[in-house]
Amino acid sequence: MLISRVVMLILGLDEATVLNSSYLLGTALNENVGAVISNSISAGPLYIFLYGLLTFLFNNSVLISVLTSTILVFVQAFIFNSTLIRNAAFDENTYLPGIIYAIIFSAHQEFLYLSPALLANTFLLLATDKILVHLKHRGSEENILTTGFLLGLGALCYAPYFIFLIFTIIIYVIYSGTLVRRYFLMTYGFIFSFLIFWIYYLFFGQGEVFFDVYFSHLFQFNEMDSDVINTLLLIFGLPLFLSVLSGAQNFQGAGLTNHQILIQRMMLWMLIFSLAILRLDSKMTLLAAQTMIIPLTFFSTQFLLTRRKRWVAEVLFLLLAGSSITFLIVL
């Protein structure tokens, strides 16, 4: 929530690992613009380029990192909310998904900073809109190509997002009956985004190094960190609980349209893949869980909107907002 972020800026933020790591990446890029920069936060070249620009303009500014993050969260909340309304994901048009998305993103200080996963979420949400259009209308080849390109940009921000190409293929295979040649077209769109950066690095004689660095740690499971898992269970406990209840009540599809059922199943797949990302990051961190916020927002919203007793939904919403602010200050 914007108020929470402003409060934390006034109180003062401790410098997070992601802020220091991002600053080092941005500084390294500015010192050698043609170098392929390896890192420990699974940041892709697109994120490094963005942070290099921020570092060049504002140096190591906590304020700029938080403000950029805040803008991105609200842009993403708007994209997600608009996508759900456009696809009639719920029986009523509501701004609740966007509000819950911003609330959950305010549950920990680490989430306040610009991070690779946060930036990648922007492209995943844009791709989600394209995917839902295809599921509903059997979208054009331009739609398929754009979807692959957006997924590629997400993977160029945050390396573990590479698996969302697999996620999309699974969704299309199971729920759409997409023509085989369109899978190749989507994959081409995905690869094309990488080719742009490869050509850039090739100009500096770093083309082979680019692929070696990017893929060197991909699909290698990290070590389980019990402290991170416990913190995740704490801050995501209520949204996860609401999501489980929503799934238990609504997965039979009673009273839902066919497209609403597809959206629900797609969000379940997204939740599964976002859990996998926790293990694919270079190091298990809270930031790796930012992808989970998308499906958790969807299922939490679904649960609140289906309460016959409105006061129950209102109490749960206030509890969600209150716990988020509390965790932000305490943790």
C-alpha positions in Angstrom: 0.0 0.0 0.0 1.2 3.5 -0.8 0.7 4.8 2.7 2.8 1.9 4.2 5.6 2.7 1.8 5.6 6.4 2.6 5.6 5.6 6.3 8.6 3.3 5.9 10.4 6.0 3.9 9.8 8.5 6.7 10.9 6.0 9.4 13.9 5.0 7.4 14.7 1.7 5.6 17.5 -0.6 6.3 19.5 -1.3 3.2 18.4 -4.7 1.9 20.6 -7.2 0.2 18.8 -6.7 -3.1 19.5 -3.0 -3.0 23.2 -3.4 -2.4 23.5 -6.2 -5.0 21.5 -4.2 -7.6 23.7 -1.2 -7.0 26.8 -3.3 -7.6 25.3 -4.7 -10.8 24.4 -1.2 -12.0 27.8 0.2 -11.1 29.6 -2.7 -12.9 27.5 -2.1 -16.0 28.2 1.6 -16.1 32.0 0.9 -15.8 31.9 -1.6 -18.6 28.8 -1.4 -20.8 29.7 -4.4 -22.9 30.4 -6.8 -20.1 28.3 -9.8 -19.2 27.8 -9.5 -15.5 27.3 -12.6 -13.3 25.4 -12.2 -10.1 23.9 -13.9 -7.1 20.3 -12.6 -7.2 19.3 -14.3 -10.5 19.0 -11.0 -12.2 18.8 -11.0 -16.0 20.4 -8.5 -18.4 17.3 -6.4 -18.8 17.1 -5.8 -15.0 20.8 -5.0 -14.9 20.4 -2.5 -17.8 17.5 -0.8 -15.9 19.3 -0.6 -12.7 22.4 0.6 -14.5 20.4 3.5 -15.8 19.0 4.2 -12.3 22.5 4.1 -10.8 23.8 6.4 -13.5 21.1 8.9 -12.8 20.6 8.7 -9.1 23.6 6.7 -7.7 22.7 4.3 -4.8 19.4 5.9 -3.8 17.1 4.0 -1.5 14.3 6.5 -2.3 14.5 5.9 -6.1 14.5 2.1 -5.6 11.4 2.3 -3.4 9.6 4.8 -5.6 10.3 2.7 -8.7 9.1 -0.4 -6.9 5.9 1.4 -5.8 5.1 2.6 -9.3 5.6 -0.9 -10.7 3.4 -2.4 -8.0 0.6 0.0 -8.8 1.0 -0.5 -12.6 0.9 -4.3 -12.1 -2.1 -4.0 -9.9 -3.9 -2.0 -12.6 -2.9 -4.5 -15.3 -4.0 -7.5 -13.2 -7.3 -5.9 -12.2 -8.0 -4.8 -15.8 -7.2 -8.3 -17.1 -9.6 -9.9 -14.6 -12.4 -7.5 -15.4 -11.9 -7.9 -19.2 -12.1 -11.6 -18.8 -15.1 -11.5 -16.4 -13.1 -13.6 -13.9 -15.6 -12.9 -11.2 -19.4 -12.3 -11.3 -18.9 -8.6 -10.5 -16.4 -6.0 -11.7 -14.3 -4.9 -8.8 -11.1 -3.2 -7.9 -10.5 -5.6 -5.0 -7.8 -7.7 -6.8 -5.7 -4.7 -7.4 -6.1 -3.5 -3.8 -5.2 -6.9 -2.4 -2.2 -7.2 -4.8 -0.8 -3.9 -3.4 -1.6 -5.0 0.2 0.3 -8.3 -0.1 3.2 -6.5 -1.7 3.5 -4.4 1.4 3.9 -7.3 3.8 7.7 -7.1 4.1 10.4 -4.5 3.8 12.3 -6.6 1.2 9.2 -6.2 -1.1 9.6 -2.4 -1.0 12.7 -2.4 -3.2 13.0 -2.9 -6.9 14.0 -6.5 -7.6 14.4 -8.8 -10.6 11.2 -10.8 -9.7 9.2 -7.6 -9.3 10.2 -6.2 -12.7 9.6 -9.6 -14.3 6.1 -9.7 -12.8 5.1 -6.8 -15.1 5.8 -8.9 -18.2 4.2 -12.0 -16.7 1.0 -10.1 -16.1 1.0 -8.7 -19.6 1.5 -12.2 -21.0 -1.3 -13.5 -18.7 -3.7 -11.1 -20.4 -2.6 -12.5 -23.8 -2.9 -16.0 -22.7 -6.5 -15.5 -21.4 -7.4 -13.8 -24.7 -6.1 -16.8 -26.5 -8.0 -19.3 -24.3 -11.2 -17.4 -24.8 -11.0 -16.3 -28.5 -8.3 -18.5 -29.9 -6.2 -15.5 -30.4 -4.3 -14.5 -33.6 -0.7 -15.5 -34.4 0.3 -12.0 -33.5 -1.1 -12.7 -30.0 0.9 -15.9 -29.8 4.1 -14.2 -30.9 3.6 -11.3 -28.5 3.0 -13.8 -25.6 6.3 -15.5 -26.2 8.2 -12.2 -26.5 6.7 -10.9 -23.2 7.7 -14.2 -21.5 11.2 -13.7 -22.8 11.4 -10.2 -21.5 10.3 -11.5 -18.1 13.1 -14.2 -18.2 15.6 -11.5 -19.1 14.6 -9.7 -15.9 14.7 -12.7 -13.7 16.3 -15.9 -14.9 14.0 -18.5 -13.2 11.1 -17.0 -15.2 12.4 -19.1 -18.0 10.1 -21.8 -16.8 7.0 -19.8 -17.6 7.5 -20.7 -21.2 6.9 -24.3 -20.1 3.9 -23.1 -18.0 2.3 -21.4 -21.1 2.8 -24.5 -23.3 1.2 -26.7 -20.7 -1.8 -24.3 -20.4 -2.2 -24.3 -24.2 -1.8 -28.0 -24.6 -4.4 -28.9 -21.9 -7.0 -26.1 -22.3 -6.8 -24.7 -25.8 -6.0 -27.2 -28.6 -3.5 -24.7 -30.1 -2.1 -25.6 -33.5 1.4 -27.1 -33.3 3.0 -24.4 -35.5 1.8 -21.8 -33.0 3.9 -23.3 -30.2 6.9 -22.8 -32.5 5.8 -19.3 -33.1 5.5 -18.5 -29.4 8.9 -20.1 -28.8 10.4 -18.0 -31.6 9.0 -14.8 -29.9 10.6 -16.0 -26.6 13.9 -16.6 -28.3 13.8 -13.4 -30.2 13.9 -11.3 -27.0 17.2 -13.2 -26.1 18.6 -12.6 -29.6 18.3 -8.8 -29.1 20.6 -9.0 -26.1 22.8 -11.7 -27.7 23.4 -9.3 -30.7 24.2 -6.5 -28.3 26.8 -8.6 -26.4 28.1 -10.1 -29.7 29.0 -6.6 -30.8 31.4 -6.5 -27.8 32.6 -10.0 -28.4 30.7 -11.4 -25.4 27.9 -13.4 -27.2 29.0 -16.8 -26.1 29.7 -15.6 -22.5 26.1 -14.2 -22.4 24.6 -17.6 -22.8 27.2 -19.3 -20.6 26.5 -16.9 -17.7 22.7 -16.9 -18.1 22.3 -20.7 -18.3 25.1 -21.7 -16.0 22.9 -21.8 -12.8 19.5 -22.3 -14.4 17.5 -25.3 -13.1 19.9 -25.9 -10.3 18.0 -26.4 -7.0 19.1 -24.1 -4.2 19.4 -25.1 -0.5 16.2 -25.0 1.6 16.4 -22.1 4.1 14.1 -22.7 7.1 14.2 -19.1 8.1 12.9 -17.9 4.7 10.2 -20.6 4.6 9.0 -19.7 8.1 8.9 -16.0 7.2 7.0 -16.8 4.0 4.5 -18.9 5.9 4.0 -16.0 8.3 3.5 -13.2 5.8 1.6 -15.3 3.2 -0.2 -17.4 5.8 -3.6 -15.7 5.5 -3.7 -15.3 1.7 -2.6 -18.9 1.4 -5.3 -20.0 3.8 -8.0 -18.0 1.9 -6.7 -19.5 -1.4 -7.0 -23.1 0.0 -10.5 -22.4 1.1 -11.4 -20.8 -2.2 -10.0 -23.8 -4.1 -11.8 -26.3 -1.9 -15.2 -24.5 -2.5 -14.9 -23.5 -6.1 -12.9 -26.1 -8.0 -16.0 -28.1 -8.8 -17.0 -25.1 -11.0 -20.5 -24.8 -9.7 -22.0 -21.5 -10.8 -18.9 -20.6 -12.9 -18.7 -20.0 -16.6 -16.3 -22.2 -18.6 -13.9 -19.3 -19.0 -13.9 -18.6 -15.2 -13.1 -22.3 -14.7 -10.1 -22.0 -17.1 -8.9 -18.9 -15.3 -9.1 -20.6 -12.0 -7.1 -23.6 -13.3 -4.6 -21.4 -14.9 -4.0 -19.6 -11.6 -3.5 -22.9 -9.9 -0.8 -23.9 -12.4 0.8 -20.5 -11.9 0.9 -21.0 -8.2 2.6 -24.4 -8.7 5.2 -22.8 -11.0 5.8 -19.9 -8.6 6.5 -22.5 -5.8 9.0 -24.1 -8.1 10.8 -20.7 -8.6 11.5 -20.7 -4.9 14.0 -23.6 -5.5 15.3 -22.3 -8.9 16.6 -18.9 -7.6 20.3 -18.8 -7.1 19.6 -18.5 -3.3 16.2 -19.0 -1.6 15.0 -15.5 -0.6 11.8 -13.8 0.1 12.0 -12.0 -3.2 11.7 -15.3 -5.1 8.2 -15.6 -3.7 6.9 -12.4 -5.3 5.5 -14.4 -8.2 3.2 -16.2 -5.7 1.4 -12.9 -5.1 -0.4 -13.1 -8.4 -2.3 -16.4 -7.9 -2.7 -15.7 -4.1 -4.4 -12.4 -5.0 -6.7 -14.1 -7.4 -7.9 -16.9 -5.0 -8.1 -14.5 -2.0 -10.3 -12.2 -4.0 -12.4 -15.1 -5.2 -13.0 -16.2 -1.6 -13.9 -12.7 -0.3 -16.3 -12.1 -3.2 -18.2 -15.3 -2.7 -19.0 -14.7 1.0 -22.7 -14.4 1.5 -22.2 -12.5 4.7 -20.5 -9.3 3.7 -19.3 -8.6 7.2 -17.2 -11.8 7.1 -15.5 -10.6 3.9 -14.9 -7.1 5.4 -13.4 -8.5 8.6 -11.1 -10.8 6.6 -10.1 -7.9 4.3 -9.2 -5.7 7.3 -7.3 -8.5 8.9 -5.3 -9.0 5.7 -4.5 -5.3 5.5 -3.7 -5.0 9.2 -1.4 -8.1 9.2 0.4 -6.7 6.1 1.2 -3.4 7.8 2.1 -5.1 11.0 4.6 -7.5 9.3 6.0 -4.6 7.3 6.9 -2.7 10.5 7.8 -5.7 12.8 9.7 -8.1 10.5 
